[in-house]
């Protein structure tokens, strides 16, 4: 019988993993999946690139909680994030 250490799997992250900047994220939800469609949109509203991330609802829930925690820490360190009034109104 293998011990616990033998059963643990290590996660290796390649240094060459692609990076992608997004300034627009659309979220789609179904009963079994959450999709984040990340886009880079220029000033003329042309999409310059996109990447879709699919995850389970459980992973999305955990991600949302961790993002909220990290953003709270950010605002404690650097102050409130400035947003246009129409965007801020959606979340107040």
C-alpha positions in Angstrom: 0.0 0.0 0.0 1.4 3.4 -1.0 1.9 6.0 1.7 0.3 9.4 1.6 3.4 11.1 0.3 3.6 8.7 -2.7 -0.1 9.5 -3.5 0.4 13.2 -3.5 0.8 14.7 -7.0 3.0 17.7 -7.7 1.9 20.4 -10.0 4.6 21.7 -12.3 4.0 25.0 -14.0 6.0 25.5 -17.2 7.8 28.8 -17.5 6.6 29.0 -21.1 2.9 29.0 -20.2 1.2 31.7 -22.3 0.1 35.0 -20.7 -2.9 36.9 -21.9 -4.2 40.3 -20.9 -7.9 41.0 -20.9 -9.9 44.2 -20.6 -13.3 42.5 -21.2 -14.7 39.4 -19.6 -18.0 37.8 -20.4 -19.3 35.0 -18.1 -21.6 32.2 -19.2 -23.1 29.7 -16.7 -24.8 26.4 -17.2 -25.8 23.7 -14.7 -22.5 21.9 -15.1 -20.0 24.5 -16.3 -18.9 28.1 -16.0 -17.1 29.8 -19.0 -15.0 32.9 -18.8 -14.6 34.5 -22.2 -11.7 36.8 -22.0 -11.2 39.4 -24.7 -8.8 42.2 -25.6 -10.9 45.0 -27.1 -9.4 48.1 -28.7 -10.7 51.6 -28.6 -12.8 51.0 -31.8 -14.4 48.0 -30.1 -12.6 45.5 -32.2 -11.7 42.2 -30.5 -8.0 41.7 -30.8 -7.9 38.3 -29.2 -9.8 36.0 -27.0 -9.3 33.0 -24.8 -12.1 30.9 -23.1 -11.6 29.3 -19.7 -14.1 26.5 -18.8 -14.4 25.3 -15.2 -16.7 23.5 -12.9 -19.2 25.5 -10.8 -17.2 24.5 -7.7 -14.0 25.9 -9.1 -15.7 29.1 -10.2 -17.2 29.5 -6.7 -13.8 29.1 -5.1 -12.2 31.5 -7.7 -14.9 34.1 -6.9 -14.3 33.9 -3.1 -10.5 34.1 -3.6 -10.8 37.1 -6.0 -13.0 38.9 -3.5 -10.4 38.2 -0.7 -7.5 39.4 -2.9 -9.4 42.6 -4.0 -10.2 43.4 -0.3 -6.5 43.0 0.5 -5.6 45.2 -2.5 -7.9 48.0 -1.4 -6.6 47.8 2.2 -3.1 48.3 0.8 -3.7 50.8 -2.0 -7.1 52.4 -1.4 -10.4 52.0 -3.2 -10.5 51.1 -6.9 -11.8 53.9 -9.1 -14.5 52.9 -11.5 -16.8 54.8 -13.9 -20.1 55.6 -12.2 -22.2 53.4 -14.4 -20.1 50.3 -13.7 -19.9 51.0 -9.9 -23.7 51.5 -9.7 -24.2 47.9 -10.9 -22.4 46.5 -7.9 -23.4 48.9 -5.1 
